[in-house]
Amino acid sequence: MGLKDEQIVASDPPEEEEEEEEEDIVDPHDTLRENCRGEDKCMQLKEVMESCNDRVNSKSNTSENCMQELYDFVHCVDTCASKSLFPKLK
């Protein structure tokens, strides 16, 4: 891109912004996951994960982590959401 090209680009009039209001698109996957986080089975796994986090955070020197508890919770939420997600996709 040469200097002339840069001058032409710089002198182009600004594009007019569209005045149409775009609707905010809500991702159905996010909505389903929020709903699934409140189901009993997933809530129990969330409580287990939170108690593990509290236990780990209360210790100053520990090699324990709560990855398995996190995986179990996320798996529960994703499994629940996937049952209802695919019929909602276009």
Disulfide bonds with the S-S distance in Angstrom:
Cys36-Cys80 2.10
Cys42-Cys76 2.07
Cys52-Cys66 2.01
